[in-house]
Amino acid sequence: MSSLLKWSSLPMAGMVSELKFPVPWGHIAAKAWGSPQGRPVLCLHGWLDNANTFNRLIPLLPKDYCYMAMDFGGHGLSSHRPAGFPYHFLDYVSEVRRVTAALKWNRFTLMGHSLGGTVAGMFSCVFPEMVEKLILVESYGFFPAPQGQDKGPGLGRQRKLSSPLPSRDGPSKSEEHDMWLESKRKVVENVLSLEQNKPQPPKVRSPQEALQRLLQANSHLTEESGRILLQRGATEVPGGMVYNRDMRVLTHNQDFLTLEQSVSFLSKIRASVLMIIARDGIFNPKTENVAKYFVKPLREAFQSNLKEHFQLVEVNGNHFVHLNEPEVVAGLINNFLKQDQIDKAKL
């Protein structure tokens, strides 16, 4: 808690501070921009990324806000889960609540990229009274996986999935249930397999090798963006650097929602929503991807439920547009954050 006290005493609103929020298994790491007296915005990164994903965007946003970007457990500078405990999607939702409770934030804006947007979407359904505004960057707020998939939101970013898209008729309920059970079996077996293998020390790589490996796995990242993520995603050791992420994050256990459940749940959202989708991102309709079957229904559901409180904007760029070219999205986010003040000024 001392880190919070230190942050609250900062004299300058423009400073960036590192924080640690105590949790039973260690800490959740975060970084804050601005003054703690500013209007609160909590920023959530994507799968295998970290809080630095917002480094280039936040300096372009309104200065009278307090921006807090956290590292999910097993990512960035946050503690890994204890041995024997796999990562569940709802753990990330719980971590958001832990951080906001420590900050004593009762109502705030959530901004999430990719997996972070999916976490933000679920949080906005579970705690709708707490979220004033919701900003989704390259995310539809939900990621209902195609039937038979065992990968969580964001996990298919660079990998071809093994099963084809569902047919027009789709599998029967019995088949869906069998697929769900099989996906859980794979998660359990993968975790046990990791534990049974003799623990190996993290591989030491040269800075350039670590960067190239990251870029190869994330074709949407520029070299500059990759370096920014590595600043928080790896630690210097004798002979080079090692990645910080917990390998168990790769066996991420997603409690899938069906498309029907996703549409139903988003009706609980009370926040105004800004959704920013990149034309060359992972939801590009011109490319083959598993998201095609839910994009249109979720768009229509957001529009139907939130009406004028929902904005969908398509921008030039790819999945990491907010990091590669932050100026493309900064103006949209600025206007969205200030919209209530603009409306009052018109009266």
C-alpha positions as CSV (number, residue, x, y, z in Angstrom):
1,M,0.0,0.0,0.0
2,S,3.0,2.3,0.4
3,S,3.2,2.6,-3.4
4,L,-0.3,4.1,-3.4
5,L,0.6,6.6,-0.7
6,K,3.7,7.6,-2.7
7,W,1.6,8.1,-5.8
8,S,-1.0,10.1,-4.1
9,S,1.6,12.6,-2.9
10,L,3.0,13.3,-6.4
11,P,3.2,17.1,-7.0
12,M,3.0,17.0,-10.8
13,A,0.0,15.8,-12.8
14,G,2.2,14.9,-15.8
15,M,4.4,12.3,-14.0
16,V,4.2,8.6,-14.5
17,S,4.4,6.3,-11.4
18,E,4.9,2.6,-10.9
19,L,2.6,0.9,-8.4
20,K,2.1,-2.5,-6.8
21,F,-1.3,-3.6,-5.4
22,P,-0.9,-6.3,-2.8
23,V,-2.9,-9.5,-3.5
24,P,-2.8,-12.9,-1.6
25,W,-0.4,-14.4,-4.1
26,G,1.9,-11.4,-4.5
27,H,1.0,-8.2,-6.3
28,I,-0.6,-6.6,-9.3
29,A,1.7,-4.2,-11.0
30,A,0.5,-1.0,-12.6
31,K,1.6,2.4,-13.9
32,A,-0.2,5.6,-13.5
33,W,-0.2,8.8,-15.5
34,G,-1.5,12.1,-14.2
35,S,-2.9,13.2,-10.9
36,P,-4.9,10.9,-8.6
37,Q,-7.5,13.7,-8.4
38,G,-8.2,13.4,-12.1
39,R,-11.2,11.6,-13.5
40,P,-10.3,7.8,-13.3
41,V,-9.6,5.6,-16.4
42,L,-8.5,2.0,-16.0
43,C,-6.6,0.6,-19.0
44,L,-6.4,-3.2,-19.7
45,H,-3.9,-4.7,-22.1
46,G,-4.2,-7.7,-24.5
47,W,-3.1,-11.3,-24.1
48,L,0.7,-11.7,-23.5
49,D,1.1,-7.9,-23.6
50,N,1.4,-5.5,-20.6
51,A,0.6,-2.0,-19.4
52,N,3.2,-0.5,-21.8
53,T,0.8,-1.1,-24.6
54,F,-0.7,2.3,-23.7
55,N,2.6,4.2,-23.4
56,R,2.2,6.2,-26.7
57,L,-1.5,6.7,-26.5
58,I,-2.1,8.1,-23.0
59,P,0.2,11.2,-23.4
60,L,-2.2,12.2,-26.3
61,L,-5.3,12.0,-24.1
62,P,-6.9,14.7,-21.9
63,K,-4.6,15.9,-19.1
64,D,-7.2,16.3,-16.5
65,Y,-7.7,12.5,-16.1
66,C,-6.0,9.9,-14.0
67,Y,-5.0,6.9,-16.2
68,M,-4.1,3.6,-14.5
69,A,-2.7,0.7,-16.7
70,M,-2.4,-2.6,-14.9
71,D,-0.6,-5.8,-15.8
72,F,-2.8,-8.8,-15.5
73,G,-1.5,-11.7,-13.4
74,G,1.3,-13.6,-15.1
75,H,1.9,-10.7,-17.4
76,G,4.4,-7.8,-17.3
77,L,5.6,-7.0,-13.8
78,S,2.7,-8.7,-11.9
79,S,3.2,-11.8,-9.8
80,H,2.6,-15.2,-11.2
81,R,-0.2,-17.4,-9.8
82,P,0.9,-20.0,-7.2
83,A,2.0,-23.4,-8.4
84,G,-0.9,-25.6,-9.2
85,F,-3.3,-22.8,-10.0
86,P,-4.1,-22.3,-13.7
87,Y,-5.2,-19.0,-15.2
88,H,-9.0,-18.4,-15.7
89,F,-10.5,-15.6,-17.7
90,L,-12.6,-14.5,-14.7
91,D,-9.4,-14.2,-12.6
92,Y,-8.6,-11.1,-14.8
93,V,-12.1,-9.7,-14.1
94,S,-11.5,-10.3,-10.4
95,E,-8.1,-8.5,-10.6
96,V,-9.8,-5.4,-12.1
97,R,-12.1,-5.4,-9.0
98,R,-9.2,-5.8,-6.6
99,V,-7.4,-2.9,-8.1
100,T,-10.4,-0.6,-8.2
101,A,-11.2,-1.5,-4.6
102,A,-7.7,-0.6,-3.5
103,L,-8.0,2.7,-5.4
104,K,-11.5,3.3,-3.9
105,W,-12.8,3.9,-7.4
106,N,-16.6,3.5,-7.4
107,R,-17.2,4.8,-10.9
108,F,-14.7,5.1,-13.7
109,T,-14.0,4.6,-17.4
110,L,-12.6,1.2,-18.7
111,M,-10.4,1.1,-21.7
112,G,-9.4,-2.3,-23.0
113,H,-7.4,-3.6,-26.0
114,S,-8.1,-7.1,-27.4
115,L,-8.3,-9.5,-24.4
116,G,-8.4,-6.4,-22.2
117,G,-11.5,-5.3,-24.0
118,T,-13.1,-8.7,-23.4
119,V,-12.3,-8.4,-19.7
120,A,-13.7,-4.9,-19.7
121,G,-16.9,-6.1,-21.4
122,M,-17.4,-8.8,-18.8
123,F,-16.6,-6.5,-15.9
124,S,-19.2,-4.0,-17.3
125,C,-21.8,-6.7,-17.2
126,V,-21.0,-8.0,-13.7
127,F,-20.5,-4.5,-12.2
128,P,-22.6,-2.3,-14.5
129,E,-23.0,0.5,-11.9
130,M,-19.3,1.0,-11.7
131,V,-18.5,1.7,-15.4
132,E,-19.4,5.1,-16.7
133,K,-17.7,4.7,-20.1
134,L,-16.3,1.7,-22.0
135,I,-13.7,2.0,-24.7
136,L,-13.0,-1.1,-26.7
137,V,-10.0,-1.0,-29.0
138,E,-9.9,-4.0,-31.4
139,S,-12.4,-5.8,-29.3
140,Y,-16.2,-6.5,-29.4
141,G,-16.3,-6.8,-25.6
142,F,-17.0,-10.5,-25.9
143,F,-15.2,-13.4,-27.7
144,P,-17.7,-16.3,-27.9
145,A,-15.4,-19.0,-29.5
146,P,-16.6,-21.1,-32.4
147,Q,-17.9,-24.5,-31.3
148,G,-15.2,-26.9,-30.5
149,Q,-12.5,-24.4,-29.8
150,D,-10.4,-24.4,-26.6
151,K,-8.7,-21.1,-27.1
152,G,-9.7,-18.0,-25.1
153,P,-10.1,-14.4,-26.3
154,G,-6.9,-13.2,-28.0
155,L,-5.3,-16.6,-28.1
156,G,-6.0,-17.1,-31.8
157,R,-4.3,-13.8,-32.7
158,Q,-1.5,-15.4,-34.7
159,R,-2.6,-19.1,-34.9
160,K,-4.8,-20.9,-37.3
161,L,-7.5,-22.7,-35.2
162,S,-7.8,-26.4,-35.7
163,S,-11.5,-26.6,-36.2
164,P,-13.5,-25.0,-39.1
165,L,-16.2,-22.4,-38.5
166,P,-19.5,-23.9,-37.5
167,S,-21.9,-24.8,-40.3
168,R,-25.0,-22.8,-40.9
169,D,-27.0,-25.3,-38.9
170,G,-24.2,-25.7,-36.3
171,P,-23.7,-28.7,-34.0
172,S,-26.4,-30.2,-31.8
173,K,-26.6,-29.3,-28.2
174,S,-25.1,-32.7,-27.3
175,E,-22.2,-32.1,-29.6
176,E,-21.7,-28.6,-28.1
177,H,-21.6,-30.1,-24.6
178,D,-19.1,-32.8,-25.7
179,M,-16.9,-30.1,-27.2
180,W,-17.1,-28.0,-24.0
181,L,-16.0,-31.0,-21.9
182,E,-13.2,-31.8,-24.3
183,S,-11.9,-28.2,-24.1
184,K,-11.8,-28.4,-20.3
185,R,-10.0,-31.8,-20.5
186,K,-7.3,-30.2,-22.7
187,V,-6.8,-27.3,-20.3
188,V,-6.4,-29.7,-17.3
189,E,-4.0,-31.9,-19.2
190,N,-1.9,-29.0,-20.5
191,V,-1.5,-27.6,-17.0
192,L,-0.5,-31.0,-15.6
193,S,1.9,-31.5,-18.5
194,L,3.6,-28.2,-17.7
195,E,3.9,-29.1,-14.0
196,Q,5.2,-32.7,-14.6
197,N,8.0,-31.5,-16.9
198,K,11.2,-30.8,-14.9
199,P,11.1,-27.0,-14.4
200,Q,13.5,-25.3,-16.7
201,P,15.1,-21.9,-16.0
202,P,13.8,-19.2,-18.3
203,K,15.7,-19.1,-21.5
204,V,18.2,-16.2,-21.7
205,R,18.1,-14.3,-25.0
206,S,20.0,-11.4,-26.4
207,P,17.9,-8.2,-26.5
208,Q,17.7,-8.5,-30.3
209,E,16.7,-12.1,-30.3
210,A,14.0,-11.4,-27.7
211,L,12.7,-8.6,-29.8
212,Q,12.7,-10.7,-33.0
213,R,10.9,-13.5,-31.4
214,L,8.2,-11.2,-30.2
215,L,7.8,-9.6,-33.6
216,Q,7.6,-13.0,-35.3
217,A,4.8,-14.0,-33.0
218,N,3.0,-10.6,-33.5
219,S,3.1,-9.5,-37.1
220,H,0.9,-6.5,-36.3
221,L,3.7,-4.9,-34.1
222,T,6.2,-2.5,-35.4
223,E,9.8,-2.8,-34.1
224,E,9.3,0.4,-32.0
225,S,6.1,-1.0,-30.5
226,G,7.9,-4.3,-29.8
227,R,10.6,-2.6,-27.9
228,I,8.1,-0.7,-25.8
229,L,6.4,-3.9,-24.8
230,L,9.7,-5.6,-24.0
231,Q,10.6,-2.8,-21.6
232,R,8.0,-4.3,-19.2
233,G,7.7,-7.8,-20.7
234,A,11.3,-8.9,-20.1
235,T,13.9,-8.6,-17.4
236,E,17.6,-8.0,-18.0
237,V,19.8,-10.8,-16.5
238,P,23.5,-11.7,-17.0
239,G,24.0,-12.6,-20.6
240,G,20.8,-11.1,-21.9
241,M,17.1,-11.0,-20.9
242,V,14.2,-13.3,-20.0
243,Y,10.5,-12.9,-20.7
244,N,8.5,-12.1,-17.6
245,R,5.2,-13.9,-18.6
246,D,4.1,-17.0,-16.9
247,M,4.1,-19.9,-19.3
248,R,0.8,-21.1,-17.8
249,V,-0.8,-18.1,-19.5
250,L,-0.4,-20.1,-22.7
251,T,-2.9,-22.7,-21.3
252,H,-5.4,-19.9,-20.4
253,N,-8.7,-21.5,-19.2
254,Q,-11.5,-19.6,-20.8
255,D,-15.0,-20.2,-19.5
256,F,-16.7,-19.7,-22.9
257,L,-19.9,-17.8,-23.4
258,T,-22.2,-18.7,-26.3
259,L,-23.1,-16.0,-28.7
260,E,-26.6,-16.1,-27.3
261,Q,-25.3,-15.5,-23.8
262,S,-23.0,-12.7,-24.9
263,V,-25.9,-10.9,-26.6
264,S,-28.0,-11.3,-23.5
265,F,-25.3,-10.2,-21.1
266,L,-24.3,-7.0,-22.9
267,S,-27.9,-5.8,-22.3
268,K,-26.7,-5.3,-18.7
269,I,-24.1,-2.7,-19.7
270,R,-25.1,0.8,-18.6
271,A,-22.0,2.6,-19.8
272,S,-21.6,4.7,-23.0
273,V,-19.5,2.6,-25.4
274,L,-16.9,3.6,-27.9
275,M,-15.8,0.6,-30.1
276,I,-12.7,1.2,-32.4
277,I,-12.1,-1.5,-35.0
278,A,-9.0,-1.4,-37.3
279,R,-9.5,-2.2,-40.9
280,D,-6.5,-4.4,-41.0
281,G,-7.0,-5.9,-37.5
282,I,-8.0,-9.3,-36.4
283,F,-11.7,-8.6,-37.2
284,N,-11.1,-7.6,-40.8
285,P,-14.0,-9.2,-42.8
286,K,-11.8,-9.6,-45.8
287,T,-9.7,-12.2,-44.1
288,E,-10.5,-15.7,-42.8
289,N,-10.9,-15.5,-39.1
290,V,-13.0,-17.1,-36.4
291,A,-14.6,-13.8,-35.4
292,K,-16.8,-13.5,-38.5
293,Y,-19.8,-15.4,-37.0
294,F,-20.2,-13.1,-34.1
295,V,-19.2,-9.6,-35.4
296,K,-22.5,-8.7,-37.0
297,P,-24.8,-10.0,-34.1
298,L,-22.7,-8.2,-31.4
299,R,-22.7,-5.0,-33.4
300,E,-26.4,-5.1,-33.8
301,A,-26.9,-6.0,-30.1
302,F,-24.8,-3.1,-28.9
303,Q,-26.7,-0.7,-31.2
304,S,-30.1,-2.1,-30.2
305,N,-29.4,-1.9,-26.5
306,L,-27.4,1.3,-26.2
307,K,-28.7,3.2,-29.2
308,E,-27.1,6.7,-29.2
309,H,-24.8,5.6,-26.3
310,F,-23.0,3.3,-28.7
311,Q,-20.4,4.5,-31.2
312,L,-18.6,2.2,-33.7
313,V,-15.7,3.7,-35.6
314,E,-13.5,1.9,-38.1
315,V,-10.0,3.3,-38.5
316,N,-6.9,2.6,-40.7
317,G,-4.4,0.4,-39.0
318,N,-3.9,-3.1,-37.6
319,H,-4.5,-4.9,-34.3
320,F,-2.0,-2.6,-32.5
321,V,-3.1,0.6,-34.0
322,H,-3.3,2.3,-30.5
323,L,0.4,1.5,-30.0
324,N,1.8,1.7,-33.6
325,E,-0.1,4.8,-34.6
326,P,-1.8,6.3,-31.5
327,E,-2.7,9.6,-33.2
328,V,-5.2,7.6,-35.3
329,V,-7.4,6.8,-32.3
330,A,-6.4,9.6,-29.8
331,G,-8.8,12.1,-31.2
332,L,-11.7,9.7,-31.1
333,I,-11.0,8.8,-27.5
334,N,-10.5,12.5,-26.5
335,N,-13.9,13.4,-28.0
336,F,-15.6,10.4,-26.3
337,L,-14.1,11.2,-22.9
338,K,-15.1,14.8,-23.1
339,Q,-18.5,14.2,-24.7
340,D,-20.5,15.0,-21.5
341,Q,-18.7,18.3,-21.1
342,I,-19.3,19.1,-24.8
343,D,-23.0,18.3,-24.4
344,K,-23.3,20.6,-21.3
345,A,-21.5,23.4,-23.1
346,K,-24.2,23.2,-25.9
347,L,-27.0,23.7,-23.4
